[in-house]
Amino acid sequence: MPLPRLGGIRIAGTGMALPSRQVSNADIAQTVDTTAEWIEQRTGIKSRFISPAGQTTRELAVAAARQALANAGMTPSELDLVIVATMTPDMACPSTAALVVAELGAVPAGALDISVACSGFVYGMNHAAALIASGFYKTILVIGAETMSRITNFEDRRTCILFGDAASCVILTSKGAVPGQGCLHQSMNSDGRAWQELYLPTCDAHLPAGPNSTFNGKLGTLQMNGQEVFKFAVTTTQKAIEEALAASGVNVSELAMIVPHQSNFRILDLIRTRLELKPEQVYVNIDRYGNTSAASVGLCLHELMETKRLKQGDLVLFAAIGGGMAWTTSLWRL
Ligand SMILES: CC(C)(COP(=O)(O)OP(=O)(O)OC[C@H]1O[C@@H](n2cnc3c(N)ncnc32)[C@H](O)[C@@H]1OP(=O)(O)O)[C@@H](O)C(=O)NCCC(=O)NCCS
């Protein structure tokens, strides 16, 4: 049985938060030229949650963090560092993490935002694992939080059907962990040459030149070449998972669960088929939340922990891909 490279780290608690308004496919079909059936067939999404005007990423992040602290039986003062993964920060400065630390009452914990789009939660877990293994930090709160509705053009049917707002988080700690628990393998990669497949331009200078531009006409909103992202997601995620398993000497049949970023059910199903995984080995909840970017992997983790589908000793592989393009894996023994 392979031992964790970054051992002696456990999940102390998880949390999640959603806006109050649930938006169905039928609701979306009233505003753009699409149908509820088309959205469900092409993406697996049935509904998503959308924040009311003025609700910020910080608000959702704090609500999720409070739930995780309660689940962990910890106080905010036990947090050494808070990492917030988001592409919809409240402000560029200060970091959303600093605002979360202050609102939780966790001062003087360290605070940092990371910007890796949909890969953010897993990138955050990987940073936290390495920092805890260094011995300088005992307990780190990793949050993925997004108000994607702030950067969505609700007149663009190619993108507005996909995204939802949410926050999720995990508290990772060395306190009370045994050496066999922790991160067996991790990878963080990017290919910025493909940035124009998924990007957020805020001025004309950001727009790619040439006839292939997918620009939807509205600066400050997400631009996407859906077909290219789809292909990239399937091939890159499959390869990254295979590399993680080979590097750690773990067979796919040993995995209790793969927790992938929830981008599109068809993407997840193709990856599952190619890796010859059983349906119950790949967690899917995109039907209820849509693509919540940095929050999505943490939403899955929280549901798996709450429903006790994961238990101590299980091998779990987290995998994500998103804008950048950036992709990442993280293999854990719980
Ligand atoms: C966006 C996505 C759902 C589109 O599905 P698709 O099967 O690739 O659809 P296509 O882009 O090939 O478009 C097929 C047709 O449907 C149309 N279409 C696009 N969006 C539509 C919608 N919401 N409703 C109805 N028709 C739509 C297109 O205009 C096209 O029509 P045409 O054939 O007349 O030109 C899919 O490409 C996808 O999920 N890509 C990955 C996105 C992603 O994961 N992004 C985040 C990464 S973290």
The ligand as a Gaussian input file, in Angstrom:
#p B3LYP/6-31G(d) Opt

LIG

0 1
 C      -20.881000      24.733000     -24.328000
 C      -21.295000      23.329000     -24.724000
 C      -22.349000      22.812000     -23.761000
 C      -21.911000      23.388000     -26.112000
 O      -22.304000      22.090000     -26.485000
 P      -21.883000      21.493000     -27.883000
 O      -22.483000      20.159000     -27.984000
 O      -20.367000      21.579000     -27.974000
 O      -22.554000      22.472000     -28.875000
 P      -21.875000      23.245000     -30.089000
 O      -21.031000      24.364000     -29.578000
 O      -21.247000      22.232000     -30.999000
 O      -23.128000      23.843000     -30.799000
 C      -24.073000      23.007000     -31.473000
 C      -25.222000      23.881000     -31.913000
 O      -25.974000      24.263000     -30.774000
 C      -26.127000      25.673000     -30.744000
 N      -26.164000      26.103000     -29.363000
 C      -25.163000      26.556000     -28.580000
 N      -25.616000      26.821000     -27.355000
 C      -26.928000      26.542000     -27.366000
 C      -27.954000      26.618000     -26.407000
 N      -27.723000      27.051000     -25.156000
 N      -29.182000      26.225000     -26.749000
 C      -29.457000      25.785000     -27.989000
 N      -28.536000      25.689000     -28.952000
 C      -27.283000      26.075000     -28.634000
 C      -24.943000      26.214000     -31.504000
 O      -25.211000      27.497000     -32.008000
 C      -24.798000      25.163000     -32.579000
 O      -25.729000      25.454000     -33.586000
 P      -25.334000      25.278000     -35.136000
 O      -25.009000      23.808000     -35.288000
 O      -26.548000      25.709000     -35.854000
 O      -24.152000      26.159000     -35.344000
 C      -20.072000      22.363000     -24.738000
 O      -19.225000      22.703000     -25.795000
 C      -19.279000      22.398000     -23.463000
 O      -19.791000      22.099000     -22.400000
 N      -17.985000      22.730000     -23.564000
 C      -17.113000      22.763000     -22.410000
 C      -17.430000      24.001000     -21.624000
 C      -16.741000      23.995000     -20.293000
 O      -16.609000      22.992000     -19.686000
 N      -16.359000      25.201000     -19.858000
 C      -15.800000      25.409000     -18.592000
 C      -14.482000      24.737000     -18.468000
 S      -14.014000      24.698000     -16.824000

